[in-house]
């Protein structure tokens, strides 16, 4: 505060804040967890993605990129998504690891012997315990209002990190496959 007024950060200072928080958070993600995640994704017969709110939106973006690689990918809950079954992978994101829909989806996946790969800030959570693979993202969750892990609102840092972690995983898998951008583009939606 200055002279009784709250100083409003500028776009530039907010951009610096976001980039610093993302750099710190992404640097703390385990390379070993990423390697396991890549193996799980590539070994799956089909990949299903789910998450609530902005975490779910980040995974929908990841689903599109995995489809570009030629993987069979479904967004759980969409009307054309089939039943998940053995040999499939559920890719699920929940910062708290307690989001009811995410936990339920993981329970269903485990009950039919599908594998679960979770992105979470809370590895000891119910979701973390259900998952065979974990990517721990040390970011604030939506209910963490203390500003200790992030100065951003709610779970923004977690959600941004989910998107960037999945984009980095895509980038590695794309380069390892050796396909050109033109080959991937042939799989891009043409009914837009």
JOHUFEN-V601923 format. One record per run of one state. SS is the DSSP state (hx for helix, st for strand, lp for the rest). FROM is the first residue (numbers start at 1). TO is the last residue. Records with the same first field share a line. If there is no record, write none. Layout:
BEGIN
SS=FROM-TO / FROM-TO
END
This chain:
BEGIN
lp=1-1 / 3-4 / 6-10 / 28-30 / 44-46 / 52-52 / 69-72 / 76-88 / 94-99 / 112-114 / 121-125 / 131-132 / 137-155 / 178-180 / 186-192
st=2-2 / 5-5 / 47-51 / 73-75 / 89-93 / 115-120 / 133-136
hx=11-27 / 31-43 / 53-68 / 100-111 / 126-130 / 156-177 / 181-185
END
